Amino acid sequence: MPNDLSPTARALRTLEILQTRPGTTAGELAVRLGVTERAARRYVEILREAGIPVDAARGPHGGYRLGRGTRLPPVHFTQPEALGLVMAVLSSQPAAADPDDLVGTALGKVVRALPEGIGQQAALLREYASAAADPYSARPDPVVTGELVHAVAARRGVLITYGSEAGNEWEAEVDPWSVVVRHGRWYLLCRSHRADAVRTYRVDRIRAARTTGHGFEPPEDLDPVAVLEENLGLGWKFTTRVVFDAPLAEVAPWIRPPMGRLEPSGDGCVLVGSTRNPGMYAQDWLAGIPFAFRVEGGEELRAAVAELAARFTAAVSDRT
């Protein structure tokens, strides 16, 4: 945050922060504004003096919140902000170019509410920019996603109804640590009560979510993306064990977390994990690693690698 902002600009920034992050403490507000806590409290007072009710609550879940019935000023976008918003929506949700799409309907309302000059550019971008659908992305139910996010923020357990890829359905009580978006897919990172272990669930496969009265505290210094990446490489049907003669430090940059756990082994290293798709593991992941390796574990992966090697060998063999 630049230090040359006027008090009015900082007060408006304070309003924006409290609008998007209810429960922000004075310390958190000070960090976001780039000022002392005393100055942050002064900007809250400026809002109150302007007639905007700001409530303060003490305790571990306290902080500043806008009072009920607060009438906020209209949102104003600069042209780069408006164009950036449209680009971000189309990048993550190509169907938003269709005005009949749920997200497309919402985007259309935002574009129509923009000032004429800015709105015209945003409308042109939406109309003439084409976006290819991501075959691996999946759209979860907005209502279910909202329930999960609310439970994460409130640190309350949820009872989810989950449908597997095979069509099975079951209920699970979990502590929802975070909702993570990865490569177009939404995941719930949580601790399963039944397994007493970390689990990841595809949000688009969660049929229903109901908050329970059970509270929880997530792990300290939780990095949701890192934990999700590590967890995605565990618990699949087919085990994998790949040995490299190269040092771990050289191989590590080429290993994606879902491939498994890379460990030192003698002068080289070994990659231990699991997969639900040995063919994809061999062709999309192992084939791109520029080091010699051998598959020591997982008959399914060995077969997939052998098949891929045969295809490549046939591609360069002389025909007689």
C-alpha positions as CSV (number, residue, x, y, z in Angstrom):
1,M,0.0,0.0,0.0
2,P,1.5,3.4,-1.0
3,N,2.3,5.7,1.8
4,D,1.2,8.8,0.0
5,L,-2.6,8.1,0.2
6,S,-4.8,10.8,1.7
7,P,-6.7,10.1,4.9
8,T,-9.9,10.0,2.9
9,A,-8.5,7.4,0.5
10,R,-7.3,5.3,3.4
11,A,-10.7,5.5,5.0
12,L,-12.4,4.3,1.8
13,R,-9.8,1.5,1.6
14,T,-10.8,0.6,5.2
15,L,-14.4,0.5,4.2
16,E,-13.5,-1.8,1.3
17,I,-11.6,-4.1,3.6
18,L,-14.3,-4.4,6.1
19,Q,-16.9,-5.0,3.4
20,T,-14.9,-7.9,1.9
21,R,-13.4,-9.3,5.2
22,P,-15.8,-8.9,8.1
23,G,-14.0,-9.5,11.4
24,T,-10.7,-7.8,10.4
25,T,-8.8,-6.9,13.5
26,A,-7.0,-3.5,14.1
27,G,-3.7,-5.3,13.6
28,E,-4.7,-6.9,10.3
29,L,-6.2,-3.6,9.1
30,A,-2.9,-1.8,9.9
31,V,-0.9,-4.3,7.9
32,R,-3.3,-4.0,4.9
33,L,-3.2,-0.2,5.1
34,G,0.5,0.0,5.7
35,V,0.0,2.1,8.9
36,T,0.2,1.7,12.7
37,E,-2.7,0.1,14.6
38,R,-3.4,3.5,16.2
39,A,-3.8,5.1,12.7
40,A,-6.0,2.1,11.6
41,R,-8.4,2.8,14.4
42,R,-8.5,6.4,13.4
43,Y,-9.6,5.5,9.9
44,V,-12.4,3.4,11.5
45,E,-13.4,6.5,13.5
46,I,-13.5,8.6,10.3
47,L,-16.0,6.1,8.8
48,R,-18.1,6.3,12.0
49,E,-18.0,10.1,11.9
50,A,-19.3,9.9,8.3
51,G,-22.3,8.0,9.5
52,I,-21.2,4.4,8.5
53,P,-21.8,2.1,11.5
54,V,-18.7,0.0,12.3
55,D,-19.1,-2.5,15.1
56,A,-16.2,-3.8,17.2
57,A,-16.1,-7.2,19.0
58,R,-13.4,-8.6,21.3
59,G,-12.2,-12.1,21.6
60,P,-10.5,-14.6,19.3
61,H,-13.2,-14.3,16.7
62,G,-13.7,-10.5,17.1
63,G,-12.7,-7.6,15.0
64,Y,-14.4,-4.8,13.0
65,R,-17.6,-5.4,11.1
66,L,-20.0,-3.1,9.2
67,G,-23.2,-2.6,11.1
68,R,-26.6,-3.9,9.9
69,G,-28.3,-1.8,7.3
70,T,-25.1,-0.2,6.1
71,R,-25.7,1.5,2.7
72,L,-22.4,1.4,0.9
73,P,-21.5,3.7,-2.0
74,P,-21.7,2.3,-5.5
75,V,-18.7,0.3,-6.7
76,H,-16.5,2.1,-9.2
77,F,-14.2,0.3,-11.6
78,T,-11.3,1.7,-13.5
79,Q,-11.0,0.5,-17.1
80,P,-8.1,-1.8,-16.3
81,E,-10.1,-3.3,-13.4
82,A,-13.2,-3.8,-15.5
83,L,-11.3,-5.4,-18.4
84,G,-9.2,-7.5,-15.9
85,L,-12.5,-8.8,-14.3
86,V,-14.0,-9.8,-17.6
87,M,-10.7,-11.5,-18.6
88,A,-10.5,-13.4,-15.3
89,V,-14.1,-14.6,-15.6
90,L,-13.7,-15.8,-19.2
91,S,-10.4,-17.5,-18.3
92,S,-11.9,-19.5,-15.5
93,Q,-15.4,-19.9,-16.9
94,P,-15.5,-19.9,-20.7
95,A,-19.3,-20.4,-20.7
96,A,-19.7,-17.0,-19.2
97,A,-19.5,-15.6,-22.8
98,D,-23.0,-17.0,-23.1
99,P,-25.6,-14.6,-21.6
100,D,-27.8,-17.5,-20.6
101,D,-25.1,-19.0,-18.4
102,L,-25.4,-18.4,-14.7
103,V,-22.0,-16.7,-14.4
104,G,-22.7,-15.0,-17.8
105,T,-25.9,-13.5,-16.5
106,A,-24.0,-12.0,-13.4
107,L,-21.2,-10.8,-15.6
108,G,-23.7,-9.1,-17.9
109,K,-25.2,-7.2,-15.0
110,V,-21.8,-6.0,-13.9
111,V,-20.9,-4.8,-17.4
112,R,-24.3,-3.0,-17.8
113,A,-23.8,-1.2,-14.5
114,L,-20.4,0.2,-15.6
115,P,-20.0,3.8,-16.9
116,E,-20.6,4.1,-20.6
117,G,-16.9,4.4,-21.7
118,I,-15.6,1.6,-19.5
119,G,-18.7,-0.6,-20.0
120,Q,-18.4,-0.4,-23.8
121,Q,-14.8,-1.7,-23.7
122,A,-15.8,-4.5,-21.3
123,A,-18.8,-5.5,-23.4
124,L,-16.6,-5.6,-26.6
125,L,-14.1,-7.8,-24.8
126,R,-16.8,-10.2,-23.6
127,E,-18.4,-10.4,-27.0
128,Y,-15.4,-10.8,-29.2
129,A,-13.0,-12.8,-27.0
130,S,-13.3,-16.5,-27.5
131,A,-12.4,-19.0,-24.7
132,A,-12.0,-22.7,-25.1
133,A,-13.6,-24.9,-22.5
134,D,-11.2,-26.7,-20.1
135,P,-12.0,-30.5,-20.4
136,Y,-10.7,-31.0,-16.8
137,S,-12.6,-28.2,-15.1
138,A,-15.9,-28.9,-13.2
139,R,-18.4,-26.4,-11.9
140,P,-19.6,-27.1,-8.4
141,D,-23.0,-26.0,-7.1
142,P,-22.8,-22.4,-5.9
143,V,-25.1,-23.0,-3.0
144,V,-23.1,-26.0,-1.7
145,T,-19.9,-24.1,-2.3
146,G,-21.3,-21.2,-0.2
147,E,-22.2,-23.5,2.6
148,L,-18.7,-24.9,2.7
149,V,-17.0,-21.5,2.6
150,H,-19.2,-20.4,5.4
151,A,-18.2,-23.4,7.5
152,V,-14.5,-22.8,6.8
153,A,-14.9,-19.1,7.9
154,A,-16.9,-20.0,11.0
155,R,-14.6,-23.0,11.8
156,R,-17.6,-25.3,12.1
157,G,-17.8,-29.0,11.1
158,V,-20.0,-30.1,8.2
159,L,-21.8,-33.2,7.3
160,I,-21.4,-33.7,3.5
161,T,-23.2,-36.1,1.1
162,Y,-20.6,-37.2,-1.4
163,G,-21.1,-39.0,-4.8
164,S,-18.0,-40.9,-6.1
165,E,-17.0,-41.2,-9.7
166,A,-18.3,-44.8,-9.6
167,G,-21.8,-43.6,-8.6
168,N,-21.6,-44.5,-4.9
169,E,-22.9,-42.0,-2.4
170,W,-22.2,-41.7,1.3
171,E,-22.1,-39.2,4.2
172,A,-19.0,-38.0,6.0
173,E,-18.5,-35.6,8.9
174,V,-15.4,-33.4,8.3
175,D,-13.6,-30.3,9.6
176,P,-13.4,-28.0,6.6
177,W,-10.0,-26.4,6.5
178,S,-10.1,-24.7,3.2
179,V,-11.7,-24.6,-0.3
180,V,-9.0,-24.7,-2.9
181,V,-9.3,-24.1,-6.7
182,R,-6.7,-26.1,-8.7
183,H,-6.6,-26.3,-12.5
184,G,-10.3,-25.5,-12.9
185,R,-11.4,-27.9,-10.2
186,W,-12.7,-27.0,-6.7
187,Y,-11.6,-29.1,-3.8
188,L,-12.5,-29.3,-0.1
189,L,-9.4,-29.8,2.0
190,C,-10.5,-31.2,5.4
191,R,-10.0,-33.7,8.2
192,S,-12.2,-36.7,8.1
193,H,-13.7,-37.7,11.5
194,R,-14.1,-41.3,10.5
195,A,-10.6,-41.7,9.1
196,D,-9.0,-39.2,11.4
197,A,-6.9,-38.2,8.5
198,V,-6.6,-35.4,5.9
199,R,-8.9,-35.9,2.9
200,T,-9.7,-34.0,-0.3
201,Y,-13.1,-34.0,-1.8
202,R,-14.2,-32.7,-5.2
203,V,-16.7,-29.9,-4.5
204,D,-18.7,-30.7,-7.7
205,R,-19.3,-34.2,-6.3
206,I,-20.6,-32.9,-2.9
207,R,-24.4,-33.2,-3.2
208,A,-25.2,-31.4,0.1
209,A,-23.5,-29.8,3.0
210,R,-24.9,-29.2,6.4
211,T,-23.1,-27.3,9.2
212,T,-22.9,-29.1,12.5
213,G,-22.4,-27.7,16.0
214,H,-18.9,-29.1,16.2
215,G,-16.1,-26.4,16.2
216,F,-12.5,-27.0,15.2
217,E,-9.2,-25.2,14.8
218,P,-7.2,-25.8,11.6
219,P,-3.5,-26.6,11.8
220,E,-1.2,-23.7,12.5
221,D,0.6,-22.3,9.5
222,L,-1.6,-24.3,7.2
223,D,-0.7,-23.9,3.5
224,P,-3.9,-25.2,1.8
225,V,-2.5,-25.4,-1.7
226,A,0.7,-27.3,-0.6
227,V,-1.3,-29.8,1.6
228,L,-3.8,-30.3,-1.2
229,E,-1.1,-31.0,-3.8
230,E,0.6,-33.5,-1.5
231,N,-2.7,-35.2,-0.6
232,L,-3.7,-35.6,-4.2
233,G,-0.8,-38.1,-4.8
234,L,-2.0,-40.4,-2.0
235,G,-4.6,-43.0,-1.6
236,W,-5.3,-43.9,-5.3
237,K,-6.0,-47.5,-6.5
238,F,-2.6,-48.2,-8.2
239,T,0.6,-47.8,-6.3
240,T,3.7,-46.4,-7.9
241,R,7.5,-46.6,-7.1
242,V,9.9,-45.0,-9.5
243,V,13.7,-45.0,-8.9
244,F,16.0,-42.3,-10.3
245,D,19.8,-42.6,-10.4
246,A,20.1,-38.7,-10.4
247,P,20.4,-36.8,-7.1
248,L,17.1,-35.7,-5.4
249,A,18.0,-32.0,-5.8
250,E,18.2,-32.4,-9.6
251,V,15.0,-34.5,-9.9
252,A,12.8,-32.6,-7.5
253,P,12.0,-29.6,-9.8
254,W,10.5,-32.0,-12.3
255,I,8.2,-33.8,-9.8
256,R,4.6,-32.5,-9.4
257,P,3.3,-33.1,-5.9
258,P,0.4,-35.3,-7.1
259,M,3.0,-37.8,-8.4
260,G,3.9,-38.8,-4.9
261,R,6.7,-38.3,-2.4
262,L,10.3,-38.0,-3.5
263,E,12.8,-39.5,-1.1
264,P,16.6,-39.9,-1.1
265,S,17.9,-43.4,-1.9
266,G,21.6,-44.1,-2.0
267,D,23.2,-41.8,-4.7
268,G,19.8,-41.2,-6.3
269,C,16.2,-40.9,-5.2
270,V,12.9,-42.8,-5.3
271,L,9.4,-41.5,-6.0
272,V,6.6,-43.3,-4.0
273,G,3.0,-42.6,-4.7
274,S,-0.2,-43.8,-6.3
275,T,-2.5,-43.1,-9.2
276,R,-5.9,-43.9,-10.6
277,N,-4.6,-43.6,-14.2
278,P,-1.3,-45.4,-14.9
279,G,-1.4,-44.5,-18.6
280,M,-1.7,-40.8,-17.8
281,Y,1.0,-41.1,-15.1
282,A,3.4,-42.6,-17.7
283,Q,2.7,-40.5,-20.7
284,D,1.9,-37.1,-19.2
285,W,4.3,-37.1,-16.2
286,L,7.1,-39.6,-16.4
287,A,7.8,-39.1,-20.1
288,G,8.6,-35.4,-19.5
289,I,11.3,-36.1,-16.9
290,P,14.8,-35.7,-18.4
291,F,16.4,-38.4,-16.2
292,A,16.8,-42.1,-16.6
293,F,14.4,-44.0,-14.3
294,R,13.1,-47.5,-13.7
295,V,9.7,-48.5,-12.4
296,E,10.2,-50.8,-9.4
297,G,6.6,-50.9,-8.1
298,G,3.2,-51.0,-9.5
299,E,2.5,-53.6,-12.2
300,E,-0.1,-51.4,-13.8
301,L,2.4,-48.5,-14.1
302,R,5.1,-50.9,-15.5
303,A,2.7,-52.1,-18.1
304,A,1.8,-48.5,-19.1
305,V,5.4,-47.5,-19.4
306,A,6.2,-50.6,-21.5
307,E,3.2,-49.8,-23.8
308,L,4.4,-46.2,-24.2
309,A,8.0,-47.3,-24.9
310,A,6.7,-49.8,-27.6
311,R,4.7,-47.0,-29.3
312,F,7.8,-44.7,-29.3
313,T,10.0,-47.5,-30.6
314,A,7.6,-48.3,-33.4
315,A,7.5,-44.6,-34.3
316,V,11.2,-44.5,-35.2
317,S,11.7,-48.1,-36.5
318,D,12.5,-48.7,-40.2
319,R,9.6,-50.2,-42.1
320,T,10.5,-53.2,-44.3
